[in-house]
């Protein structure tokens, strides 16, 4: 009997407060989706930062070559210039 009463009270609460329940579920889903989007955005920013760090490192190396009179710094690393 107590179980039946608990079920009836539960159903009555769901029927009475369904807009609140749907709203809370919607907010939870929006927060979850927002966190996933933010995580992907952070990953893309970090990947771009790593790419730029690589470019800067190569530019520094090529600048050092130019300062030493090495032609690889003028044309980049991919060219094979005899000395």
C-alpha positions in Angstrom: 0.0 0.0 0.0 2.8 2.4 0.9 4.5 1.7 -2.5 1.3 2.5 -4.4 0.9 5.7 -2.4 4.5 6.7 -3.2 4.0 6.0 -6.9 0.8 8.1 -7.0 2.6 11.0 -5.2 5.5 10.7 -7.7 3.2 10.7 -10.7 1.2 13.7 -9.2 4.5 15.6 -8.7 5.6 14.9 -12.3 2.2 16.0 -13.7 2.2 19.1 -11.5 5.8 20.2 -12.1 6.6 18.9 -15.6 7.5 22.3 -16.9 10.1 22.7 -14.1 11.4 19.2 -14.8 11.7 19.8 -18.5 13.4 23.1 -17.8 16.0 21.6 -15.5 16.7 18.8 -18.0 17.1 21.5 -20.8 19.5 23.5 -18.7 21.6 20.4 -17.9 21.8 19.5 -21.5 22.7 23.1 -22.5 25.5 23.1 -19.9 26.8 19.7 -21.0 26.7 20.9 -24.7 28.4 24.2 -23.8 31.2 22.4 -22.0 31.9 20.1 -24.9 32.0 23.1 -27.3 34.3 25.0 -25.0 36.6 22.0 -24.7 36.8 21.6 -28.5 37.5 25.4 -28.8 40.3 25.1 -26.2 41.8 22.2 -28.1 41.8 24.1 -31.4 43.4 27.1 -29.7 46.1 24.9 -28.2 46.8 23.2 -31.6 47.2 26.6 -33.3 49.5 27.8 -30.5 51.7 24.7 -31.0 51.7 25.4 -34.8 52.8 29.0 -34.3 55.5 28.0 -31.8 56.9 25.6 -34.5 56.9 28.4 -37.1 58.7 30.7 -34.7 61.3 28.1 -33.9 62.0 27.5 -37.6 62.1 31.2 -38.2 64.6 31.7 -35.4 66.8 28.9 -36.8 66.7 30.3 -40.3 67.5 33.8 -38.9 70.5 32.3 -37.1 71.6 30.7 -40.4 71.3 34.0 -42.2 73.4 35.8 -39.5 76.1 33.1 -40.0 76.0 33.6 -43.8 74.4 30.3 -44.5 72.0 30.4 -47.5 69.6 27.9 -45.9 68.3 30.7 -43.8 67.5 32.8 -46.9 65.7 30.0 -48.8 64.4 27.9 -45.9 65.3 24.4 -44.8 64.0 22.5 -47.8 66.6 23.8 -50.3 70.0 22.1 -50.6 72.6 24.8 -51.3 76.2 23.7 -51.8 78.7 25.7 -49.7 
